[in-house]
Amino acid sequence: MKKFLEADIGVTGCNFAVANTGSICLVTNEGNADLVTAIPKTHIAVMGMERLVPTMEELDVLVGLFVQERSQKKLTIFLSWDQKEKEN
């Protein structure tokens, strides 16, 4: 656990990414992804281009469909967002 807490880089997949904000969306059943995205200074999200949506409005529709299809429920337990401030 100590090595995990001292990690400089965290790597996850992501369910969706939003082009106009740079946000990523992780859908999990246990919330484990939050530690990997929040603790290290650098987070690397690996995804295919088919997961990229133009705006948050499109993401809203896709997340609802994704969660229902994966879990056969209307809501999942954890939906995590990660958006960093843009550097000038």
TORPAKOL-424867 format. One record per residue (C-alpha): x negated, y negated, z. Coordinates in nm, 4 decimals. Example, Ala and Ser with C-alpha at 12.3 -4.5 7.8 and 13.67 -1.06 7.14 Angstrom:
# residues 2
         x         y         z
   -1.2300    0.4500    0.7800
   -1.3670    0.1060    0.7140
This chain:
# residues 88
         x         y         z
    0.0000    0.0000    0.0000
   -0.2902   -0.2360    0.0727
   -0.4197   -0.2093   -0.2859
   -0.0709   -0.2832   -0.4140
   -0.0416   -0.5961   -0.1998
   -0.3868   -0.7198   -0.3085
   -0.3352   -0.6602   -0.6825
   -0.4196   -0.9514   -0.9130
   -0.1980   -0.8260   -1.1966
    0.1434   -0.6575   -1.2054
    0.2684   -0.4784   -1.5180
    0.6316   -0.3899   -1.5879
    0.8577   -0.3300   -1.8796
    1.1529   -0.5607   -1.9222
    1.5056   -0.5024   -2.0392
    1.5384   -0.8402   -2.2102
    1.3433   -1.1619   -2.2660
    1.4828   -1.5048   -2.3551
    1.2982   -1.6956   -2.6276
    1.3993   -2.0527   -2.5446
    1.3195   -2.0294   -2.1709
    1.0439   -1.7683   -2.1519
    1.2521   -1.5761   -1.8952
    1.2492   -1.2010   -1.8543
    1.5284   -0.9832   -1.7182
    1.4726   -0.6560   -1.5326
    1.7671   -0.4280   -1.4544
    1.6913   -0.1719   -1.1817
    1.8828    0.0489   -0.9425
    1.6503   -0.0025   -0.6456
    1.4926   -0.3466   -0.6892
    1.1358   -0.2104   -0.6996
    1.0366   -0.4419   -0.9840
    1.0623   -0.7489   -0.7616
    0.7409   -0.6628   -0.5753
    0.5457   -0.6114   -0.8967
    0.6632   -0.9434   -1.0422
    0.6416   -1.1553   -0.7264
    0.3239   -1.0541   -0.5413
    0.0436   -1.0628   -0.8030
   -0.0722   -1.3954   -0.9493
   -0.0271   -1.2580   -1.3030
    0.2688   -1.0570   -1.4309
    0.2560   -0.8831   -1.7698
    0.5893   -0.7706   -1.9172
    0.5709   -0.5116   -2.1951
    0.8623   -0.4879   -2.4386
    0.9642   -0.4282   -2.7967
    1.0739   -0.7208   -3.0125
    1.4295   -0.5849   -3.0209
    1.4644   -0.6941   -2.6575
    1.4158   -1.0634   -2.7392
    1.7282   -1.2822   -2.7431
    1.7411   -1.6505   -2.8475
    1.9221   -1.8007   -2.5448
    2.0713   -1.7203   -2.2048
    2.4198   -1.7112   -2.3597
    2.3301   -1.4079   -2.5728
    2.1599   -1.2478   -2.2753
    2.4776   -1.2758   -2.0677
    2.6696   -1.0592   -2.3152
    2.3915   -0.8035   -2.3638
    2.3225   -0.7522   -1.9927
    2.6885   -0.6685   -1.9304
    2.6915   -0.4133   -2.2116
    2.3541   -0.2678   -2.1097
    2.4527   -0.2148   -1.7472
    2.7850   -0.0499   -1.8332
    2.6217    0.1837   -2.0839
    2.3376    0.2857   -1.8506
    2.5231    0.3271   -1.5238
    2.8875    0.3783   -1.6240
    2.9631    0.1025   -1.3711
    3.0655   -0.2570   -1.4232
    2.7743   -0.3913   -1.2174
    2.4255   -0.2701   -1.1432
    2.2694   -0.3114   -0.8020
    1.9679   -0.5290   -0.8942
    1.9251   -0.7821   -1.1727
    1.5913   -0.9657   -1.1504
    1.4933   -1.2830   -1.3364
    1.1430   -1.4128   -1.3767
    1.0776   -1.7548   -1.5231
    0.7553   -1.9453   -1.4725
    0.7144   -2.3200   -1.5003
    0.5806   -2.4256   -1.8382
    0.2269   -2.5615   -1.8338
    0.1480   -2.8829   -2.0226
